[in-house]
Amino acid sequence: MKKRVWLSWSSGKDSAWALYILRQQADVEVVGLISTVNQTFERVSMHAVRIELLQRQAASVGLPVHLIEIPYPCSNEQYELIMAEFIREAQQQKIEAFAFGDLYLEDIRQYREKNLEGSGISALFPLWQIATDELSQTMIASGLRAKITCVDPKHLPAHFSGREFDLSLLQQLPEGIDPCGENGEFHSFAYDGPMFSEAIAHSVGETVERDGFIYTDLLPE
């Protein structure tokens, strides 16, 4: 029997690549996606991707998407209560594992594992400790396409927001910036690649500053 898995889906390249890797593993079956969305803005948390684009991604990968709606602002206490309720829902649906696209941040991994303690649901990290310089280039070479939707200007100039995640971008990243943005330097929206049945048509909208971050809106087409 394959392990029934829900994949944490941020809408970005790492989530998309995690799905691609998991689907090559004989002992797991990804049966759904999990996305945290901001109730006020109706967008994926941090990535600021519109829910309509998220739903189009889910349709293209052939999986249902389960939305975890959080308020804005959201305290840690509120978030943990919401997640505890969602874990109970997963138990009822006989989900055996949650998978995450995290790469190497040990504190994030420990936090995710702690949240699942005692639930009977395990945590999977299919991309764990893959070298990010290698991983970023492998993604691009595979045909994975993504747009940068959010930039932390404390680490990366604002003009990177809205750009294509490609070799040119990697070459122009300032020294010390992780090529996968694992330290929160940037976030992305994956719109094409081997995990999708068809590309997600979109156009680039306006770029704004909000709460100390730079966001570029992507519009469904």
C-alpha positions in Angstrom: 0.0 0.0 0.0 1.3 3.4 -0.9 1.4 6.1 1.8 -1.3 8.7 1.3 0.4 12.1 1.3 -0.8 15.7 1.2 1.9 18.1 -0.1 2.3 21.6 1.3 1.9 23.8 -1.8 3.1 27.4 -1.6 2.5 27.8 -5.4 6.3 28.2 -5.8 9.1 26.3 -7.6 10.2 24.2 -4.6 6.6 22.9 -4.0 6.3 22.0 -7.7 9.7 20.2 -7.7 8.8 18.3 -4.5 5.7 17.0 -6.3 7.8 16.0 -9.3 10.2 14.0 -7.0 7.4 12.5 -4.9 5.6 11.2 -8.0 8.8 9.2 -8.9 8.7 7.4 -5.5 7.0 4.0 -5.6 5.9 4.0 -1.9 4.0 7.3 -1.8 0.9 8.7 -3.5 0.3 12.4 -3.4 -3.5 12.7 -3.1 -3.9 16.4 -2.5 -2.2 19.8 -2.0 -2.3 22.0 1.1 -2.1 25.8 0.7 -2.3 28.5 3.4 -4.2 31.5 2.1 -4.7 35.0 3.5 -8.4 35.6 4.1 -8.1 39.4 3.7 -6.2 39.5 0.4 -7.4 36.1 -0.9 -3.9 35.1 -1.9 -1.4 32.5 -1.0 0.5 33.5 2.2 3.9 35.2 1.5 3.9 34.4 -2.2 0.8 36.6 -2.7 -0.5 34.5 -5.6 -4.1 34.9 -6.4 -6.3 31.9 -5.4 -7.5 31.6 -9.0 -4.0 30.9 -10.2 -3.5 28.5 -7.3 -6.6 26.6 -8.4 -5.3 26.5 -12.0 -2.1 25.0 -10.8 -4.0 22.3 -8.9 -6.1 21.5 -12.0 -2.9 21.3 -14.1 -1.2 18.8 -11.7 -4.5 16.9 -11.3 -4.9 17.2 -7.6 -7.4 18.8 -5.2 -6.2 21.7 -3.2 -7.2 22.1 0.4 -7.1 25.7 1.6 -6.1 26.7 5.1 -7.5 30.2 5.6 -5.7 32.4 8.1 -6.6 35.9 9.2 -4.5 39.0 8.6 -2.6 39.6 10.8 -2.3 36.2 12.3 -0.6 35.4 15.6 1.3 32.2 16.2 -1.4 31.1 18.6 -4.1 31.6 16.0 -2.0 29.8 13.3 -1.4 26.8 15.5 -5.1 26.4 16.5 -6.0 26.5 12.8 -3.3 24.0 11.9 -4.5 21.7 14.7 -8.0 21.6 13.3 -6.6 21.0 9.8 -4.5 18.0 11.1 -7.7 16.6 12.6 -9.3 16.8 9.2 -6.3 15.0 7.6 -6.6 12.2 10.2 -10.3 11.8 9.3 -9.3 11.4 5.6 -6.6 8.8 6.5 -3.7 11.0 5.4 -0.5 9.3 6.5 2.1 12.1 5.8 2.5 15.8 5.0 5.3 16.6 2.5 7.2 19.8 2.5 9.6 21.5 0.0 12.0 22.7 2.6 15.7 22.5 1.7 18.0 22.9 4.7 16.6 25.1 7.4 16.7 22.8 10.4 14.5 25.1 12.7 11.7 25.0 10.1 11.9 21.3 9.8 11.8 20.8 13.5 8.8 23.1 13.8 6.9 21.2 11.2 7.7 17.8 12.8 6.7 19.2 16.2 3.3 20.3 14.9 2.6 16.7 13.7 3.8 15.0 16.9 1.3 12.5 18.2 -1.0 12.8 15.2 0.0 9.6 13.5 0.9 11.8 10.5 4.6 11.9 9.5 6.6 14.7 7.8 8.4 14.1 4.5 11.1 16.3 3.1 11.9 15.0 -0.5 14.3 17.9 -1.3 16.1 17.9 2.0 19.8 18.9 1.8 20.0 18.9 -2.0 22.6 21.6 -2.8 20.6 24.6 -3.9 23.1 25.8 -6.6 22.7 22.3 -8.2 18.9 22.2 -7.6 18.1 25.6 -9.0 19.9 24.7 -12.3 18.3 21.3 -12.4 14.9 22.8 -12.1 15.5 25.2 -14.9 17.1 22.6 -17.2 14.0 20.3 -16.6 11.7 23.0 -18.1 10.3 24.3 -14.8 9.3 27.9 -15.2 8.5 30.3 -12.5 8.1 34.0 -11.8 9.4 35.9 -8.8 6.3 37.2 -6.9 7.9 38.5 -3.7 11.2 39.9 -2.7 12.6 40.8 0.7 14.4 44.2 -0.1 16.6 43.8 3.0 18.4 41.0 1.0 17.6 41.5 -2.7 16.9 44.6 -4.8 13.3 45.3 -5.5 13.8 45.1 -9.3 14.1 41.3 -9.1 10.4 41.0 -8.3 8.4 40.0 -11.3 11.4 38.5 -13.1 11.6 35.0 -14.6 13.4 32.4 -12.5 16.1 31.5 -15.0 19.8 31.2 -15.5 20.1 35.0 -16.1 18.5 35.7 -12.7 20.8 33.2 -11.0 23.9 34.8 -12.5 22.8 38.2 -11.3 21.9 37.3 -7.7 24.1 39.3 -5.2 26.7 37.3 -3.3 25.3 35.4 -0.4 21.8 35.1 -1.8 20.6 31.5 -1.9 19.8 30.5 -5.5 16.5 28.9 -4.4 15.7 31.8 -2.0 15.6 29.4 0.9 16.3 32.1 3.5 13.3 34.1 2.4 15.1 36.3 -0.1 12.4 35.7 -2.7 9.3 33.7 -3.4 7.9 32.4 -6.7 5.0 31.1 -8.7 5.6 28.0 -10.8 3.6 28.0 -14.1 5.1 25.4 -16.3 7.2 22.3 -16.1 7.2 18.5 -16.1 4.8 18.4 -13.2 2.1 20.3 -15.1 -0.2 19.0 -17.8 -0.4 22.5 -19.3 1.2 25.9 -18.6 -0.7 28.4 -16.4 -1.4 31.4 -18.6 -0.8 34.7 -16.8 0.5 38.2 -17.2 2.6 40.4 -14.9 0.7 43.2 -13.1 1.8 46.0 -10.8 4.6 45.8 -8.2 3.9 47.3 -4.8 5.5 47.5 -1.3 3.6 46.1 1.6 4.6 45.3 5.1 8.3 45.7 4.2 8.2 43.3 1.2 8.0 43.9 -2.5 5.1 42.1 -4.3 4.4 41.7 -8.0 0.9 40.8 -8.9 0.3 38.0 -11.5 -3.0 38.2 -13.4 -4.8 35.0 -14.7 -5.3 35.0 -18.5 
